[in-house]
Amino acid sequence: MTTPWEQSQQEAEEQRHPGLGAIMSERRQLLNLAYRLLGSLADAEDVVQEAYTRWYAMSRARQEAVESPGAWLTTLDESVSMAFLVVFESLTPAERVAFVLHDVFRYPFAEVAEILGRSPAACRQLASSARRRIAARAEASPDATRQASVVRRFKTAWEAQDIEALLGLLDPGATAISDGGGRAIAHPLPIEGAERIAQLYLTIARLAPARTILERTVNGLPGLVIESEGRIETVFAFDVAEDDRITRIWAVRNPDKLQPWQVS
């Protein structure tokens, strides 16, 4: 419970730092965004802290000129979704850094150049290339309603251990990727082919202890999570083609990467 004295202190702090309340309220959202982009909680926390440091380094006049401090910090748009994560894997490390630092966290290209050890012009080209590929992938993404139907049918087939239904939902060339981070059981290499993936998931259904499969929004699109004894053990994201076949499954089991889900 906040005491009157604590409330007065908070109000005084808000007066000294315009927009502080809005900024702090965005911290969790910003941390989750950075984590989704970088895949490391430690790296995400570093980047978020840097964003706050840059905010406080601005003059009061510049802070007051920002209409929405939270939006300034997050600079979100629709490209930061599962479509982003799909193409993110195919970007070069330099493209990833240039895009994340400039397009997401609004670092000037001069600062990005210092980090990458390249010229500002080269960094601008890297970010532009990444932006085009992400935009192209986003345009090809299925709508959420259609993907939700496919994911729901996959869940039903998996729970029923119906291999024919699973095979009907999986693209023949589908790929399943699992990330255990060395801290959770996961298949170390991508599993390719609908039949191999279906057999794998049936084995999991037969051998796994009691757990609940829930439909959840994962990085902006319909996905699944496995909950056991009140904790999230696995988060699944899907890539669905225009013919309503699943072409890729990502299973995140790394406890570090699941931490944001445990407090959501």
C-alpha positions in Angstrom: 0.0 0.0 0.0 1.3 3.4 -0.9 1.5 5.9 2.0 0.7 9.6 1.5 4.4 10.4 1.9 5.4 7.9 -0.7 2.7 9.3 -3.1 4.0 12.8 -2.6 7.5 11.6 -3.4 6.4 9.9 -6.5 4.6 13.0 -7.6 7.7 15.1 -6.9 9.8 12.7 -9.0 7.3 12.9 -11.8 7.6 16.7 -11.8 11.4 16.5 -11.9 11.3 13.9 -14.8 8.4 14.5 -17.1 6.9 11.3 -18.4 8.6 9.1 -15.8 5.4 7.3 -14.9 4.7 6.4 -18.6 8.3 5.4 -19.1 8.4 3.0 -16.1 5.0 1.5 -17.0 6.5 0.6 -20.4 9.5 -1.2 -19.0 8.0 -4.7 -18.9 6.7 -4.3 -22.5 10.1 -3.0 -23.6 11.9 -5.9 -21.9 9.6 -8.5 -23.5 10.1 -6.8 -26.9 13.9 -6.8 -26.5 13.9 -10.4 -25.4 11.9 -11.5 -28.4 14.3 -9.8 -30.7 17.5 -10.8 -29.1 16.6 -14.2 -27.6 18.6 -13.6 -24.4 17.2 -12.1 -21.2 20.6 -10.7 -20.2 21.1 -9.0 -23.5 17.5 -7.7 -23.4 18.0 -6.2 -20.0 21.2 -4.5 -21.2 19.5 -3.0 -24.2 16.5 -1.8 -22.1 18.9 -0.2 -19.6 20.7 1.6 -22.5 17.4 2.9 -23.8 16.6 4.4 -20.4 20.1 5.8 -20.1 19.6 7.5 -23.5 16.2 8.9 -22.3 17.7 10.5 -19.2 20.6 11.9 -21.1 18.2 14.0 -23.1 17.6 17.6 -22.1 14.3 18.4 -20.4 13.3 20.3 -23.5 13.9 17.3 -25.7 12.0 15.0 -23.3 9.0 17.4 -23.2 9.0 17.4 -27.0 8.3 13.7 -27.0 4.5 13.3 -27.1 4.6 9.7 -25.9 7.7 8.7 -23.9 6.6 5.1 -23.9 6.2 5.0 -27.6 9.6 6.8 -28.0 11.2 4.0 -26.0 9.5 1.1 -27.7 8.9 2.5 -31.3 6.7 -0.6 -31.9 5.1 -1.5 -35.2 3.3 -4.5 -36.7 6.5 -6.0 -38.1 7.7 -7.0 -34.6 5.7 -10.2 -34.6 6.1 -13.8 -35.5 6.8 -12.7 -39.1 9.8 -10.9 -37.8 11.1 -13.9 -35.9 10.7 -16.1 -39.0 12.9 -14.0 -41.2 15.2 -12.9 -38.3 16.8 -16.3 -38.5 17.9 -15.8 -42.1 19.4 -12.3 -41.5 23.2 -11.9 -41.1 24.4 -10.9 -37.6 25.3 -7.5 -39.0 21.8 -7.0 -40.4 20.2 -8.1 -37.1 22.3 -5.6 -35.1 21.7 -2.7 -37.6 17.9 -3.3 -37.8 17.4 -3.8 -34.0 19.5 -0.9 -32.9 18.3 1.6 -35.6 14.7 0.6 -36.4 13.6 -0.6 -33.0 15.7 1.4 -30.5 16.4 4.4 -32.8 20.2 4.5 -32.5 21.7 6.9 -35.1 23.5 5.1 -37.8 26.7 6.8 -36.6 26.4 4.9 -33.3 25.5 1.7 -35.1 28.6 2.1 -37.2 30.8 2.4 -34.1 29.3 -0.8 -32.7 29.6 -2.8 -36.0 32.9 -1.3 -37.1 31.5 -0.3 -40.4 30.6 3.0 -42.1 27.2 4.7 -41.4 26.4 4.2 -45.1 27.0 0.5 -44.9 24.9 0.2 -41.7 22.1 2.1 -43.4 22.2 -0.5 -46.3 22.2 -3.4 -43.8 19.1 -2.0 -42.0 17.4 -1.3 -45.3 18.0 -4.9 -46.5 16.7 -6.4 -43.2 13.6 -4.1 -43.4 12.7 -5.1 -46.9 13.0 -8.8 -46.1 10.9 -8.5 -42.9 8.3 -6.4 -44.8 8.1 -9.0 -47.6 7.7 -11.8 -45.0 5.0 -9.9 -43.1 3.0 -9.5 -46.3 3.1 -13.3 -46.9 1.9 -14.1 -43.3 -1.5 -15.6 -42.8 -4.1 -13.7 -40.9 -4.5 -14.5 -37.2 -8.0 -16.0 -37.5 -6.9 -18.5 -40.1 -3.8 -19.4 -38.2 -5.8 -19.8 -35.0 -8.0 -22.4 -36.7 -4.9 -24.4 -37.9 -3.2 -24.2 -34.5 -6.4 -25.3 -32.8 -6.8 -28.3 -35.1 -3.1 -29.2 -34.4 -3.7 -29.1 -30.7 -6.8 -31.3 -31.0 -5.0 -33.8 -33.1 -2.0 -33.9 -30.8 -4.1 -34.4 -27.7 -6.0 -37.2 -29.5 -2.8 -38.7 -30.7 -4.3 -38.8 -34.2 -1.4 -39.2 -36.6 -3.5 -38.9 -39.7 -4.8 -35.6 -38.6 -1.3 -34.4 -37.7 0.0 -35.4 -41.1 -2.9 -33.6 -42.8 -2.0 -30.4 -41.0 1.8 -30.5 -41.6 3.4 -29.5 -44.9 5.4 -32.5 -46.3 8.6 -30.4 -46.0 7.8 -29.0 -42.6 10.6 -28.3 -40.0 10.4 -28.5 -36.2 13.0 -26.6 -34.1 13.5 -27.0 -30.4 15.5 -24.7 -28.1 16.4 -26.2 -24.7 19.5 -23.9 -24.2 21.3 -26.9 -22.7 19.0 -26.7 -19.7 16.0 -28.6 -20.8 15.4 -31.7 -22.9 15.1 -30.8 -26.5 15.9 -32.3 -29.9 19.3 -30.8 -30.8 18.9 -30.7 -34.5 15.9 -29.5 -36.7 13.4 -32.3 -37.4 12.4 -32.3 -41.1 9.5 -33.9 -42.8 5.8 -34.2 -41.7 6.0 -37.9 -40.8 9.1 -37.5 -38.6 7.5 -34.5 -36.8 4.2 -36.2 -36.3 5.9 -39.3 -34.8 8.0 -37.1 -32.5 4.9 -35.3 -31.2 3.1 -38.5 -30.7 6.0 -39.8 -28.7 5.9 -36.7 -26.6 2.2 -37.1 -26.0 2.7 -40.7 -24.9 5.7 -40.2 -22.6 5.2 -36.7 -21.2 3.8 -36.4 -17.7 0.4 -34.8 -17.1 0.3 -31.3 -18.6 -2.1 -28.9 -20.1 -1.9 -27.5 -23.7 -3.2 -24.0 -23.9 -3.9 -21.7 -26.9 -2.0 -18.4 -26.5 -0.8 -15.5 -28.6 2.9 -16.1 -29.2 4.8 -13.1 -30.6 1.6 -11.6 -32.1 0.2 -14.8 -33.7 -1.8 -17.8 -32.4 0.4 -20.4 -30.8 0.4 -23.0 -28.0 2.0 -23.3 -24.5 2.4 -26.3 -22.3 1.7 -25.7 -18.6 2.5 -28.2 -15.8 2.0 -27.6 -12.1 1.4 -23.9 -12.7 4.5 -23.3 -14.7 5.0 -22.8 -18.5 7.3 -25.6 -19.7 7.2 -25.0 -23.5 6.1 -22.2 -25.9 5.2 -23.2 -29.5 5.1 -20.8 -32.4 4.0 -21.8 -35.9 4.5 -20.7 -39.5 1.4 -21.5 -41.6 1.4 -21.4 -45.4 -1.4 -20.1 -47.6 -2.7 -23.7 -48.0 -3.2 -23.9 -44.2 -0.4 -26.3 -43.8 2.1 -25.8 -41.0 5.6 -25.3 -42.5 7.6 -24.6 -39.3 7.3 -25.2 -35.6 9.4 -23.5 -32.9 9.4 -25.0 -29.5 11.1 -22.9 -26.8 12.0 -24.9 -23.7 15.0 -22.9 -22.5 14.1 -21.7 -18.9 15.9 -18.4 -19.4 13.7 -17.6 -22.5 10.6 -18.8 -20.7 11.1 -16.5 -17.7 8.9 -13.6 -19.1 6.1 -16.1 -19.5 6.3 -17.2 -15.9 5.3 -13.7 -14.7 2.8 -12.9 -17.4 
